[in-house]
Amino acid sequence: MPFCFFFRLMSSWVRFRCSTRYFPRTLKKNRSEGTSDTAMIAHLLEAAVTSNFALQQVQQLEMELQTEHEHLTTPCRLLATLVMPEITASVDSILRNHSASQNCKKHEIISFLGDCMECFFLNPSDEWNRRDSIVQDFCSQHRVDVTGSSKIEQLFMGLHNIIVLEIPIKPEINERLNSMRARLTSATGKSHASHSWLPQMDYIGGDCAIHHTVRLLQLFAGAIDSCPKSQKMYLDPRRKGMFGKPWIPGRSRKMRDMDELLMATLLPNWTMMCRQGIMGKVRFPFESELCPLFMQLRSYVENPRKPVTWSLSFGVHAVLTGLLEVDRELSVITKVSKSVFEQYFAQATNGVKLLLKEETSDMQNSAVWKQNLVSVSYLENFGAAAYEERSIWNPLYSGTILSVLSFFGNLEAGCTLIDCQAQLRITLYLYHGLLINGIIHEGEIPLLDILYNSFKECKAIWQGTLPQRGELVQRFWICFGMGLKESKQMAKNAQLYASGSHLPFDNFAEGVKFCRGRKLNPINPAELATSFRRVCERDFSDVCDKYHTPEQRKTSQGSEQYMFAVRTNDTLDHLEHDMQLHSTNLISIAYYLEQFVCSLGRVLQWEQLLQPFNLESNEAMRQGFTILFAQHLLGALDFAQDPLNYEFLYTPMGLCSSTFMLEFFQCIPTENVLWFQAFPPGEGEVITSALRT
């Protein structure tokens, strides 16, 4: 079972590593083609999604392991099972010859040896370190005589030497350690090299030994426990270099050379983020899906006296691996990811400020607008200048932050903000009506093409397939919350108007009556982006395996590794397909759509008709606009013989609205609405093929 655990742990590791090793090559390719460096953000998001899937699989492995073997509750106990069979046999022999109870089970010996190992992983000064009492407690529990207790004590001290030789840190590397290694080699005839416990596991053994990371995390837990929560955690300058030389990208490929970076920079900054920053003070939806590492770190900081978990060790190990993989491109990744993060909030802030200047809109006072905007604004604290850049803008951490911003901030909250005044559905219905009448063609307004294609599957907006000519008005009112009977009546009235007939009653008043109290159905981001459904809702019901051969499927189908690979590949494929939507700042666009709708009423000279509504409320004003829009503008596109030149209030509806739409959206600067460059599907680096089982 331990070997199986480490094999599956390494399988998870391969999936993360292959998603980060492409960065140097991708950056070089982008520069040769003149592509913006911000295109790398797509790969950061892919790396974050892959690592989160892998980290969640490790969490599942831990739970399964502890369910099957209740005593293997810590990394040290599992390591003892794997690498100390001879010592386990020696303790068992001592107990058989020197114990009065004679009922000690093998799993109890393994637990004891694992706990002994943990004592040497901890600081000697840690209050919860049982180094001075663990042997005595074990011997008392099993009624071991004096001779047996002495032998177990000798094994305990020998265990200390084994651990120091296997996982040395700089304070322990001295002449005494080298001399000890030489004596053991001479006495046993075997080499006692460091980091030899997990042979033939390149990603979690050897120079990348994950148990080295476990020991460092256990050591740092003592520093967390001794530092008051209100105090900032910084390394004393006099102890600089205590764990080694400063790590410089490109100079070393060994993870052990990153001890100083981890202990003096990364962990202190993460601790402060958990105690005084956003990671400790804010809980938001999809935490376990979007940032499981942050949750692991928060638990670690809040409970420093608990043994570290494999999940936390795996996550921290992934951060260090990401730093090694990107090599000398780290500075570029840091600069670009930080600037893209800041660009998102600069665009959103610009939209909020411009909204204040739109006198005919009261959207800024909408409760929905305020609440969601506050939720998104909290995320800006992830980029606080108080923290060292490498602790935030390394590949995995920055990818996770940008993933939270994209999936939660931009899609989850953005889908609410972009239509909080019905501005999105009004714009899309007009655009669709102009398209099906041949007045405007796809490709003329790229920004609307992005929105139109992204929201085609949205049930809240279309209530089914895209409406044809003759269905626009009725479908629009249904999506506006109106019942079937009332929407049919409104469509019939619009058709009579478009044919030149005069209604015997006040159609405007009837529309107001039908609109009162209607609520818009909310937009579900899972309908727009399958990647959102995969990542945030963990819905894999319709995954497709495109990368395994029939023979591979036959031999692997149903296995955990196979399902993990298929789900990861499928998610990354959909993420690539949805990248254009992810790269579009929906909060910024929410403002531009609102401005368009407000301006359209002025262009079509509807102000006088809307004046009575302006005296009531912003909601009433928008309802009044919606009635005019649906009955006369959409009605012309739906039923008029000549929709381009059909006139209402002496204004040609199709001609005027299409001309204004073209001019308005073509004047919006790209840098105000796209926060990074996204490759069209199929043009980016395809990394999913490397994730085959």
Protein Blocks (a to p, Z undefined) as FASTA:
>chain_A
ZZmmmmmmmmmmmmmmmmmmmmmmmmmmmmmnopafklmmmmmmmmmmmmmmmmmmmmmm
mmmmmmmmmmlmbfklmmmmmmmmmmmmmmmmmmmmmpcklpacfklmmmmmmmmmmmmm
pcfklmklcklmmmmmmmmmnopafklmmmmmmmmmmmmmmmmmmmccfklmcfklmmmm
mmmmmmnopacdehkllghilklgcjllfklmmmmmmmmmmmmmmpcfkbccdddfklgo
kloccddehiaccfklmmmmmmmmmmmmmmmmmmmmmmlmpccehklmmmmmlmmmmmmm
mmmmbccdfklmmmmmmmmmmmmmnmmmmmmmmmmmmmmmmmmmmmmmmmmmmmmmmmkb
cklmpmklmmmmmmmmmmmmmmpckbcfklmmgmklmmmmmmmmmmmmmmmmmmmmmmmn
ommmmmmmmmmmmmmnomacghjlmmlmmmmmmmmmpmklnopaaddehilmmmmmmmno
pafklmmmmmmmmmmmmnopacfbdfklmmmmmmgopacddddfklmmmmlmmmmnopak
lgccfkbcfklmmmmgopaklmmmmmmmmmmmmmmmmmmmmmpcfklmmmmmmmmmmmmm
mmnopmmmmmmmmmmmmmlmmmmmmmmmmmmmmmmmmmpmblmloceehiafklmmmmmm
mmmmmmpcfklmpgbdcddehiaccfklmmgZZ
